[in-house]
Amino acid sequence: MTEFSSKDAKACPVHFDHHTVDHTKQWPETYRKLREECPRAWTDNYDGFWVATRLSDIVGVAQQSDAFSAHKEVDFENGTSTGGVTIPPAGTTRGIPNEADNPEWEGIRRFINRRFAPRAIEERRAKAKQFTAALVDMVIETGECDFVDDLTSALPALVTMEIFGFPLDEWRKFADPFHTMVFTPIHDPAFAETVRGLDYFRERVDEEIAKRRIEPKDDFLTLLATGEINGEPLTWQQIRDLSFNILAGGVDTTTALASNALIWLGRNPGERQRLIDDPDLMPFACEEFIRFYSPIGALSRTAIKDTEVDGWTIRKGERVLMAYAGGNRDPEAFEDPEQVKIDRFPNKHVGFGAGMHRCLGSFLARMMFQEMIGEVLRRLPDYTIDEDGLRQYPSISGVNGWISIPAHFTPGAKVGAVIE
């Protein structure tokens, strides 16, 4: 149980650990109490860090890129790292551009932006729609499925694989290790072995990059293999880090978003029917589920100089956890923040972050969400969730997701879609 103190030392000292099972079970209450009692809290866990839970403070930190760093420094020889966007820093892979500052960040984003711009993503909608229909075809005659295994994990992995140019039949070998790594607590002895499960991904990236340098194609792997950043070819490490970041971001966060939405819609059949009857509400519903469930609950920054955020003094070297999940339920920013309103507008959430590091894949995530939820509502409109079979991530420090969502529905007919 998270304990709170009213002492006014180091702003507000608390015992806070976002990697625990307790946090997974009670994160809305934890962040609500922090906002009310210690909105600028300090914990000594993981060498000490601030926890920001008010939307204005989160945005204030995120927008001061000259004062707060996302850069991750990796010591490959010792297998350690410092800085970055997670507390504590994890592994020796940098998630770039997420864990880069200017001028490095600007060069990387300029290099890849057009691949994830709205127009480029819209051109991929037809393929995503085809994949989604094919995935539903695989289960629709049986009357039952697991939404995670059969849809919400599969579709983002397939779309991301298609963007990269990897063989689509390898999607599970790529997605499963990322999926498991995200929900395995860092304290778990299995965490190190889980991370080693990503070796297959790294090997395949190296193999396919070598092929693209000989036979270029129109895909993201070719861009990595033959492109340049600021006039220089990408290094081996840049290719690996960029690939890791984009595949990890594409696979599990959208999975979590769609999974939480399907559970909520299953529990609220009236609102589900409203969305079926008025599909024009889908974009608003998407934003609301992003706000309410915050697939990425929190990311961090490190102060690179003494600075102030609206009167809050943060010293050089101190770390700040920007609790997006807390800010997205801030009553100062949202009316009835603890309620899902599928027609909420405006909806200025920070579910995709804020400032220059705002999520590169936000347009892709929205598109995939709309296709998955839309297909389920059209073809499996009466689904029910097997509540006893639900399995949540034991740790939501990385992504607020689900391992298993068993569901039942009236069997239907295939439409003949294929994955190719």
N, C-alpha and C positions, 0 to 999 in steps of 0.2 A: 504494500500500500504506500503510495506517495505521501510523505509527511510534509506539512507546511509550517512555517514559523512566522510569527508576526514581528520578529526582531528587525530593526532597521540597520543591519550591518551587511555590508556588501550588497546594498539595496534590499534584498530579501532572501535569506539563505533557505534552501529547500533540499530535501533529498529527492532527486529526480533522476530516473534512469529509463530512457525510452527504449531500451533493449529487452525489457523484462516482459514476462507473460502478464503480470499485473497491469502494465501499461497498455498492452493489447486489449485487455478486457475492459478497461475503464478510461481510455484516452479522452473521450468527450468531457467526462467529469473532471479529470485531471487538468485539462487545459482551461475549463471553465473556472475552477478554483484558482488556478494561477492568474488568470486575467483579473479576477475579482480581488485577490489577496496579494499577489506578487507578480504583477504584469512584466516586471523586469527582474526576474529571479536569478539567483546564483546558486549553482550546485558545485560541490567539490569533486563529484564523480569525473572520471576520465581526465584528471589533471585540472579540472575546473572549467566551467563555461557558463555564460549567460543563457537564459531561455527567454526569448521574446514571444509573447502571445497576443499582443494587440496588433491589429492590422497596420496601424499607422507606424508603429515601431519597425515592423517587419519590412514594410516598403521603404522606410527611412534608411535602414541598413542596406537593403538590396540596391538602392539607387546611388549609394556613395561608393562607387567602384574605385575612387581615388583614395579611400580610407579603409576599405575592407577588401581583403583578398580571398579569392577562391582557389588560388594556385596550390597544387599539391607537389611536394618535393619528395622524390623517391630515391631511396638508397638501395640500389639493386644488389649490392654486395652483401648487405646485412638483411635484406628482405624487409625493410621497414620504410615507413613514410610519415610525413608530417603535413599539416595543413589540409587542403582539400575541402570538400563539402560534406564530409561525414564525420561524426564524433562517435568513437575515435576513428582516426584514419584507417582504412582497411586495405590490405594487400599492396601489391606493387604495380597495379595498373592504374593509370590516370584516365579519368573520364573526360577526355577533351572533346569539345571546348568547355564543358562544364567546369573543369578544374584548371582553367587557364585564365590569366589576366592579360590586359593589353600590354604590348602590341600583339602578343601571340594569339589572343582570343579573336581579335579583329581579322587577322589573316586567315584563321581557320574558318570562321563564320562566313567570310566573303567567299571562301573556296567551296563551301557546301550549301550555302543558303538557297540557291535556286532549285536544288533538288528537293527542298522541303517547303517551298513557297506555295501559297494557295493554288495557283494555277497548275503547278506540277502535281500536287496532291489530287486535285480534281480529275486530272487525266488518269489517275489510278483507281478512281471510284468503280468503274465498270469491272475491273479485275477483282477488286475487293468484294463486289456484289456477287460475282460468279463464285468466288471461293466460299463465301458465306452460304450461298444456296447449296453448294456441293456438300458442305459440312452438315447442314441440316438434313440434306438427302440421306446421309449416312445413318441417321438415327430416327427419322420421322416415322418409319413404318413400325418401329419397335414400341413406341409410346413412352420411352424413357431415355434419359441421357444424364451425363454429368456435364453441366454447363461449362465448367472449367476445362476439363480434358477434351470435350468434344467441340467447344466453340470458342470461349473467350481466351484460352491460351493458344488455340490452334490458328485462329484467323490473324492475330497480330504477328505471329511467327511466320506464317505463310506470306503475308504482305511484305514484311521486312526482308525475308529471304528473296522474294521476287525483286525488290528494289536493289539488293546487293548483287543478284545474279547467281546465287547459290542454287544447286539442284533442290527443287521443292520437296522431294521425297526424304530429304535429310532434316526436315524442320524439327522433328522431335529430338534429334540428337543435339540440336542447337538450343532449343527452347528449354528442355527439361533441366539442364545444369544451371542455367540462369534463374529459372523459376525456383529451384531448390535453394540456391545460394541466397536469394533474396529473403526467403522466409526462415532460414536457419539462424537461430540466435548466435551472436559472435561468441557467447560463453559456452556454447555447445561444443563438446569435443569433436563432433562430426563436421564442424564448420571448415576446418582446414582441408579435410578430404573433399568436401563439397566444392571448395574453390579449385582444387586440383581437377575436378571434373570439367573445368573449362579448357583443359589442354586440347581437347578435340577441336574446339572452336579455333584456337590459335593455330593449330596445325593446318586446318582447312583454309584459314585465311592466307597463310603463307603459300600453300599449294595453289590456290586460285589466283593470287596476285602474280605468281610466277607465270601462270598460263596467260593472264591478261597482257603481260608485257610482251608476249610473243604473238598472241592473237587477241587484240582488243575487241570489246563488245560495247554495246550501248547499255552499260549498267554501272552501278556505284563502285564495284570492284575495279573496273577499268579506270574510273576517275581517280581512285586511290593509287592505282599502279602507274598511271601515266601523267597525272596532273602535277601542278606546281603550286606552292604557297610562297608568295613574295618572290617569285622567280626561281625557287629551289624545289627539286623533286622531294616528295615526302620521304622521310626516313622510315626505316623498318619499324621503329618504335611508334612513330606517329600513326602509321597505318594500323598497327595493332590497337593502339589506344582509341583511335577514332572508331574503328570497327566495333570494339568492345562497348564503347559508350552508346553508339547508335543502336546496336542490336539489343543491348540490355534495356535501353530506354524504350525501344519499340515493342519488346516482347512482354514485359511484366506490368508496366504501369497501365496500359490500356486494358490488359486482362483484369486488373483490379477494379478499374472504373466500371467496366461493363458488368463484372461479377456483382459488385455492390448494387448496381442499378437493377439487375435482374432479381436479386433477393428482395429489394424494397418493393418493386412492382409486383412480385409474387405475394407479398404481405399486404399490399394495398390494391386490391382488384378494381376498386372504383376508379382510382387514378390511372391504373393500367388501361382500363376501358376508355377513359378520357383521351389517353395518348393514342389508342387505336383509332378512335373516332376522329381525332384531329391531329394527323401526323405533322402538321405545320408547327406543332408545339415541340417537336423533337430537338431542334437546336437549343431552345430554352431549357428543356429538360436536361440536355447534355451538360450545359453550364452549371445547372443546379446540382447535379450529381457530382460534378467536379468539386464544387464548393463544399457540399455537405460531407463528402467522404474523403476528400483530399488524398488521392492515391499516393502522392509523395507527402508524407506527413510533416517533414522538416528537413532542412538543409542548413549548412553552417557557413560562416565566414570568419576570417581572422583579421583583427585590427592591425593595420600596418603603421599606424601612428595614433597618438592620443586624439580622440575625436568626441564629438557630442551629437546625439540624435535627440532633438527636441528636449534638451536639458539633461539627457542621460549621458553620463561620462563613461566612456569605454577606453581603457588604456591599451597602449601598443602591446601586441602579443596576446591579448585576451580573445577568446573565441565566443561567438554568438550563434546559438541555435535559433534559426528563424522557424518557428513552429507554424507552418502554413495552416495546419489543421486547427490550431487555436485561432489564428487570425481570421480564418474563413467562417468562424462562428462568433465573431466579435459583435455584440449588440450595438456598439457604437457605429458599426459599418453596415449592418444588415438588420432589417426588420424581422422579428421572429426567427432568429438565426438557427434555432434548434428544430425548426420545421422545414420539411422539403416542400417547396412550392415549384411545381414543374413549369409554371409560367412566370417565374420570378424575372423581373426586368426593372431597372438595370441590375447587373450582377457582377460587380467589380471584385471578383475573388482573386486569390493568389495561388490557385491550384496549379498553375503552370509557372509559378515563381513570379519574380518582378525584377525590374532593372535590366541591364544588358544581358544577364544570364538567363533570361526567360526562356522556357523550354523550346528548343529547336523543332521538336516534333509535335507541337500543339495542334496544327492543322491536320496532320496525319491521324493523331489520336481521335480527334473529333469525327473525322470521316469514318474511321473504322467503328467507333462507337455507334454512330448512326446506322451503319449497315447491319451490324450485329443485332442491335435492339429492334430495328425495323423488321428484319427477317423473322425474328422470334415472334414479334407481335402479329405479323401477317400469317405465319404458318403454324405457330404453336400458341395460339392466343389464350388457351385455357390452362396453361401449365401451372402446376403446383410444386412448391419446393418441399423436399423431404427434410424438415427441420432437424430431425434426429441425426441425419447423415451429414449435416454441414460441418466442415472442418476449416477453421480460420487459421491464418498464419500464426504460429506461436510468437513471432516477433514482427511488429509492423514498423520497426525503426527505419527500414528502407522503403517498403511499399505496403500499403494497407489493403491486403488481398486475402484470397481464399484458396485453400488447397483442393476442396471438393464441394460441389453444389449439386447433389442429385436432384433430379426433377422428373415429374410424370406429366403426360399430356395425352390428348386424344390422338391416336395414330392417324397419319395422313399419307398423301401420295408424294412420290418423288417428282421433281421437275426435270431431272436429267442433267443437272449441272455437273461439271467435272473440274478437277484441280489440274491445270496444265498451263 
